[in-house]
Amino acid sequence: MTRTRSARSGAPLGWEHLPAPDLRGRTVVMTGASDGLGREAALQLALWGADLVLAVRSRDKGEIVRSRVTAETGRPGAVRLVDLDLDDLSSVRAAAEAIGRETAGTGIDLLIHVAGLVTRRREETADGFERMLGVNALAPLLLTDLLLPSVRDRVVVVASHAHTFGRVDRADPHFRRGGWSLRAAYGRSKLVTMLWGLDLAEQLTATGSPVDLQLVHPGWVLTNLQNATGSDHLDALVTAASRPLAMTAQEGAASVLLAATQPLPSGSYLGPDGPGALHGRPTFLRRSPTALDRGLAREVAAWARAEVDGAGG
Ligand SMILES: NC(=O)c1ccc[n+]([C@@H]2O[C@H](COP(=O)([O-])OP(=O)(O)OC[C@H]3O[C@@H](n4cnc5c(N)ncnc54)[C@H](OP(=O)(O)O)[C@@H]3O)[C@@H](O)[C@H]2O)c1
């Protein structure tokens, strides 16, 4: 049996007692693999044999990941790149078509959403959505809906424990009337993600679909996402202070990899077992009561679909 341990640096995944996945011949579509914990997850999936279709907004960064995967796996064809900018739903629709062409012969075994961002001030996507809500929650829902007919096995969505301080505001979902803060808007984007994820997981189960959906909180992971203070100097200080406490990107990938490859009940929420779910070994996490509200989940998922349809669908 292969060990469930990275062949690259030997960093433990925290679930070495489980058999290592054999992903040879399996097609994985991923967002957010150009940096951070998504890049580490992509490398590991490729080492386990997966063929990757990486949807990236930066071709240059995608090419770097492609080179690393080729060097570490010895498989030059292991990565194909597709352009995707989650800031713009027309790009999401074009990416879905491009992914459809790339996977026409194989279908998609796994669809993994990792991409996400934090902004320092209120910004909007091309479609006029509050940017974190648009990029972190609405665009991934659209991409999922467009690709779902081709998915055979599982959808994995990286959300965050930040959903626990998010609040759904039916009257002003995009903070157009004020009240924007990084914490409130990021929390909302992740709560909406948790809710459409829960709703879709339930729909898939109810309709007898072979596809399931898993939600992930990677933990506190030192990546570009931390650079959100508004000052490069302060960002550098926060990063230096966080280094002994936060997980590395490779450690942060462990929950994503568990969610992607192990048998799990649909709609599970996985993340690290340490205090505050900041770090530790991947386990089942408790989500907020709001994120478990099935009625709200149905309502938010319907609202989110109306938003993306209204933006040119
Ligand atoms: N780091 C943490 O402590 C933490 C905690 C909880 C949850 N998370 C979640 O984990 C996920 C990965 O974050 P990370 O920490 O690895 O951050 P990261 O290093 O900043 O990576 C974010 C990834 O998302 C991509 N991305 C961002 N905006 C995009 C857009 N508009 N269109 C397409 N791709 C876009 C980035 O592409 P580029 O390479 O082009 O920038 C990058 O590949 C996010 O969903 C984040 O919310 C992170």
The ligand as an SDF file (V2000), in Angstrom:
LIG
                    3D

 48 52  0  0  0  0  0  0  0  0999 V2000
   -5.4240   30.5910    4.0680 N   0  0  0  0  0  0  0  0  0  0  0  0
   -6.3080   30.4110    5.0380 C   0  0  0  0  0  0  0  0  0  0  0  0
   -6.0120   30.5560    6.2480 O   0  0  0  0  0  0  0  0  0  0  0  0
   -7.7130   29.9930    4.6900 C   0  0  0  0  0  0  0  0  0  0  0  0
   -8.6140   29.7360    5.7380 C   0  0  0  0  0  0  0  0  0  0  0  0
   -9.9140   29.3490    5.4150 C   0  0  0  0  0  0  0  0  0  0  0  0
  -10.2880   29.2220    4.0950 C   0  0  0  0  0  0  0  0  0  0  0  0
   -9.3930   29.4830    3.1020 N   0  0  0  0  0  0  0  0  0  0  0  0
   -9.8460   29.3480    1.7110 C   0  0  0  0  0  0  0  0  0  0  0  0
   -8.9370   28.5240    1.0070 O   0  0  0  0  0  0  0  0  0  0  0  0
   -8.9800   28.8420   -0.3860 C   0  0  0  0  0  0  0  0  0  0  0  0
   -7.5700   28.9670   -0.9370 C   0  0  0  0  0  0  0  0  0  0  0  0
   -6.9590   30.1030   -0.3530 O   0  0  0  0  0  0  0  0  0  0  0  0
   -5.3980   30.2470   -0.1340 P   0  0  0  0  0  0  0  0  0  0  0  0
   -5.2200   30.4790    1.3130 O   0  0  0  0  0  0  0  0  0  0  0  0
   -4.6480   29.1450   -0.7790 O   0  0  0  0  0  0  0  0  0  0  0  0
   -5.1670   31.6490   -0.8790 O   0  0  0  0  0  0  0  0  0  0  0  0
   -4.2100   32.0860   -2.0670 P   0  0  0  0  0  0  0  0  0  0  0  0
   -2.8360   31.5990   -1.8600 O   0  0  0  0  0  0  0  0  0  0  0  0
   -4.4410   33.5570   -2.2040 O   0  0  0  0  0  0  0  0  0  0  0  0
   -4.8070   31.3210   -3.3410 O   0  0  0  0  0  0  0  0  0  0  0  0
   -6.0500   31.6910   -3.8640 C   0  0  0  0  0  0  0  0  0  0  0  0
   -6.2520   31.0200   -5.1960 C   0  0  0  0  0  0  0  0  0  0  0  0
   -7.5050   31.4870   -5.7350 O   0  0  0  0  0  0  0  0  0  0  0  0
   -7.2540   32.0300   -7.0310 C   0  0  0  0  0  0  0  0  0  0  0  0
   -8.1820   33.1320   -7.3230 N   0  0  0  0  0  0  0  0  0  0  0  0
   -8.4090   34.2220   -6.5760 C   0  0  0  0  0  0  0  0  0  0  0  0
   -9.2670   35.0530   -7.2050 N   0  0  0  0  0  0  0  0  0  0  0  0
   -9.5880   34.4450   -8.3770 C   0  0  0  0  0  0  0  0  0  0  0  0
  -10.4030   34.8060   -9.4770 C   0  0  0  0  0  0  0  0  0  0  0  0
  -11.0730   35.9640   -9.5040 N   0  0  0  0  0  0  0  0  0  0  0  0
  -10.5090   33.9490  -10.5140 N   0  0  0  0  0  0  0  0  0  0  0  0
   -9.8370   32.7890  -10.5170 C   0  0  0  0  0  0  0  0  0  0  0  0
   -9.0260   32.3990   -9.5170 N   0  0  0  0  0  0  0  0  0  0  0  0
   -8.9000   33.2210   -8.4610 C   0  0  0  0  0  0  0  0  0  0  0  0
   -5.8290   32.5250   -6.9570 C   0  0  0  0  0  0  0  0  0  0  0  0
   -5.3310   32.7550   -8.2510 O   0  0  0  0  0  0  0  0  0  0  0  0
   -3.9920   33.6570   -8.4760 P   0  0  0  0  0  0  0  0  0  0  0  0
   -2.8510   32.7110   -8.3460 O   0  0  0  0  0  0  0  0  0  0  0  0
   -4.1730   34.1680   -9.8740 O   0  0  0  0  0  0  0  0  0  0  0  0
   -3.9850   34.7230   -7.4340 O   0  0  0  0  0  0  0  0  0  0  0  0
   -5.1740   31.3770   -6.2120 C   0  0  0  0  0  0  0  0  0  0  0  0
   -4.9470   30.2860   -7.0660 O   0  0  0  0  0  0  0  0  0  0  0  0
   -9.8330   30.1160   -0.5000 C   0  0  0  0  0  0  0  0  0  0  0  0
  -11.1380   29.7570   -0.9150 O   0  0  0  0  0  0  0  0  0  0  0  0
   -9.8470   30.6560    0.9140 C   0  0  0  0  0  0  0  0  0  0  0  0
  -10.9840   31.4390    1.1890 O   0  0  0  0  0  0  0  0  0  0  0  0
   -8.1050   29.8560    3.3620 C   0  0  0  0  0  0  0  0  0  0  0  0
  1  2  1  0
  2  3  2  0
  2  4  1  0
  4  5  1  0
  4 48  2  0
  5  6  2  0
  6  7  1  0
  7  8  2  0
  8  9  1  0
  8 48  1  0
  9 10  1  0
  9 46  1  0
 10 11  1  0
 11 12  1  0
 11 44  1  0
 12 13  1  0
 13 14  1  0
 14 15  2  0
 14 16  1  0
 14 17  1  0
 17 18  1  0
 18 19  2  0
 18 20  1  0
 18 21  1  0
 21 22  1  0
 22 23  1  0
 23 24  1  0
 23 42  1  0
 24 25  1  0
 25 26  1  0
 25 36  1  0
 26 27  1  0
 26 35  1  0
 27 28  2  0
 28 29  1  0
 29 30  1  0
 29 35  2  0
 30 31  1  0
 30 32  2  0
 32 33  1  0
 33 34  2  0
 34 35  1  0
 36 37  1  0
 36 42  1  0
 37 38  1  0
 38 39  2  0
 38 40  1  0
 38 41  1  0
 42 43  1  0
 44 45  1  0
 44 46  1  0
 46 47  1  0
M  CHG  2   8   1  16  -1
M  END
$$$$
